[in-house]
Amino acid sequence: MGLVRLSVLFVASLAGFGVQGQQEQTFRLCVPHQIADACRDLMAKVQVECVAARDRMECLDKVNAREADFVAVDPEDMYVAYHMANQDFSVFTEFRTKEEPKAEFRYEGILLVRKSDNFKAVADLRGKKSCHTGYGRNVGYKIPITKLKKHGLFKLATDPEMSPLEKELKGLSDLFGSSCLVGKYSPNDEVNRLLKKRYSNLCELCERPDICDYPDKYSGYDGAIRCLVENNGDVAFTKVIYVNKYFGLPVGDAPAQPAINPAARAQDFVYLCEDGTTRPITGPACSWAQRPWQGYMGNGDINSRFQQLQPKLQQFYEEAKNSADVKKAAAMWVDQKNLLVNRVQPVLPGEHLNKAQYKDVIERDGPFESKIKLCVTSQLEADKCDVMRRAAYSRDVRPEIQCVLKGSRDACVTAVKDGTADVVVLKGEDQPTGTGLKAILYEKYAEEDVMVAIADKGINRDQLAKAPIEFDASDPRAVSAALFLNDKRQQRVCPNKLVSTPGAPIQIVSAQDLTRLGPNKVLVCENLQFEPTSNYASCNVDHTLPTGIYVRKTVTGQIEDNIAHAFVALSDKFGHGAKAEVVFELFGEFKPGAKNVLFHDRAAKFGAADNKVGGVDPVYYKQLMCQ
């Protein structure tokens, strides 16, 4: 009996080991919630579980906390991971192009010069004619500025009245004799025009110097080479792969293709290295910085079993290329021109970025010497501010944000007044009067996102005057709209007495939600007239005083411009509909149940402040709020 019992226990222990072994081969991929459905559809066959998160920043936290195993990342996300406490991330598989599957990095930023110019030092670039891919781009702008500044060749103007943007442009204008640097120097058309006029030598080599914007024959990776070879430039800032294509040299393992310019001779051009030496373009390049490939990055636990995951990802990627849903495949970074390349050994993000010299490019602070001290009033706001700070810095939003935690809104207002903080974000009901602060930006909403009052088509005047209202009491915009409508109905009540009645004949909703409410509805205008639901632009009860970005009234000039620049850049990169919203969701529920943290969840971007925001009178608004 003892032997039988022992054998049973042994078999049971083996079975348990088998179950445990199966569990160890379960893998969890974290994805932003916007692409969770795409992940589940495309990963189902390879049995990879999809873990939804707010955005990629939260995915890094989930992977770090072992709530997920791995995440797809950009090099900028690797930078964030490198700076996380207790991080132990590593990149084990990369998205590479079929053209260069063996290239260690996605691209190499190089300086291409004419051999006959006999360069002997980097300093020989002074006064030369430069050809750039475009303003603000990595290879043609950020890498040159970062590296030439390090060599003491590129210098920033010290004029305190000059904008950070202009300081960089002036530095390039002073360094080079003439250039082709296309693009929008400023989102403001008039500022863009003035800067291009003031530093006109930066556009002299372009196909259309008077426009100096895309499309231009001498812009982009190949255009910069044409600018050098065909337009009498002296140096081109571009990528190795485009040099090879232009001169008909081999790319990766593929045989050489016909040159883009058969008249150009490869032996007439060389790479200029950081030490002042040159190399023939027919051999290995001396790159000034490289951008790593995108890749899959996991936590330390994955290091012992990534070999079991890699085949699953290979299967997913190749099958997803044949998916009928092209949009879902693209959301999962599936590209017909790419393939997954498995690393034999995972690489730590910090080591990877340092080897690529890309960490220096990310940390290019340029002319922004000081940080923006943003005052927050709770630990929840501080947590969001910190995530925002990390995402913003990794993606070149400057000046850098510094989070300052105070105990209350009043404490933050005082901190901004006395200079221990620079900025406080104030919602409409919290916005002060006569406190020495001013708004420089306000939240803006999508055109179709206005609050409307709707009712059944059969409602009569008496019912309209007396009927209760249903609205989302957790949404400040819906509350404001309900207070506004009640005021027009001669039913003024204070917010603490306002009640939402489920199933009420009148509802307050966003015009974005009208289609799901059916056709038998009409809008109630502020004059209490009825109109079709298509007329929401003119017939609405939106009376929101939006959240504002507040600074001291005494802050003017360049400091104010720097703060405004940073917050506009934040919403351009991470606002609703922006490409990088999956990286960090600036507007939206920060944590489950945590609504309107710092900013309103449904805001779309930041825009310039007006005396009356969206036609809302602040005095009347405060009356509605019983303040």
Salt bridges, closest charged atoms under 4 A:
ASP37 OD1 - ARG40 NH1 3.38
ASP41 OD2 - LYS328 NZ 2.35
ASP55 OD2 - ARG54 NE 2.72
GLU67 OE1 - LYS62 NZ 3.19
ASP69 OD1 - ARG28 NH2 3.17
ASP69 OD1 - ARG305 NH2 3.56
ASP74 OD2 - ARG56 NH1 2.89
ASP74 OD2 - ARG395 NH2 3.13
GLU76 OE2 - ARG291 NH1 2.67
ASP77 OD2 - ARG56 NH1 2.56
ASP77 OD1 - ARG395 NH2 3.12
ASP88 OD2 - ARG66 NH2 2.71
GLU94 OE1 - ARG96 NH2 2.54
GLU94 OE2 - ARG343 NH1 3.23
GLU94 OE2 - HIS352 NE2 3.38
GLU99 OE2 - LYS245 NZ 2.99
GLU104 OE2 - LYS355 NZ 2.81
ASP117 OD2 - ARG114 NH1 3.55
GLU166 OE2 - ARG198 NH1 2.84
GLU168 OE2 - ARG364 NH1 2.54
ASP174 OD2 - LYS170 NZ 2.82
GLU190 OE2 - ARG193 NH2 2.65
ASP213 OD2 - LYS184 NZ 3.36
ASP222 OD2 - ARG226 NH1 3.78
ASP253 OD2 - LYS102 NZ 3.13
ASP268 OD1 - ARG265 NH2 2.93
GLU274 OE1 - HIS151 NE2 2.69
ASP301 OD2 - ARG66 NE 3.08
GLU318 OE2 - LYS321 NZ 3.44
ASP360 OD2 - LYS147 NZ 3.81
GLU363 OE2 - LYS359 NZ 3.28
ASP365 OD1 - ARG398 NE 3.12
GLU381 OE2 - ARG409 NH2 3.34
ASP383 OD2 - LYS591 NZ 3.52
ASP386 OD1 - ARG389 NH2 2.78
ASP386 OD2 - ARG390 NE 3.41
ASP396 OD2 - LYS142 NZ 3.50
ASP396 OD2 - ARG364 NH2 3.02
GLU400 OE1 - LYS371 NZ 3.93
ASP422 OD2 - LYS373 NZ 3.65
ASP430 OD2 - ARG409 NE 3.88
ASP449 OD2 - ARG477 NH1 3.00
ASP449 OD1 - ARG602 NH2 3.45
ASP456 OD1 - LYS521 NZ 2.74
ASP475 OD1 - HIS600 NE2 2.74
ASP487 OD1 - ARG492 NE 2.78
ASP513 OD2 - ARG602 NH1 3.69
ASP542 OD2 - ARG477 NH2 2.90
GLU560 OE1 - LYS438 NZ 2.81
GLU581 OE2 - HIS576 ND1 2.65
GLU585 OE2 - HIS33 NE2 2.88
GLU589 OE2 - LYS595 NZ 3.24
ASP610 OD2 - LYS444 NZ 3.85
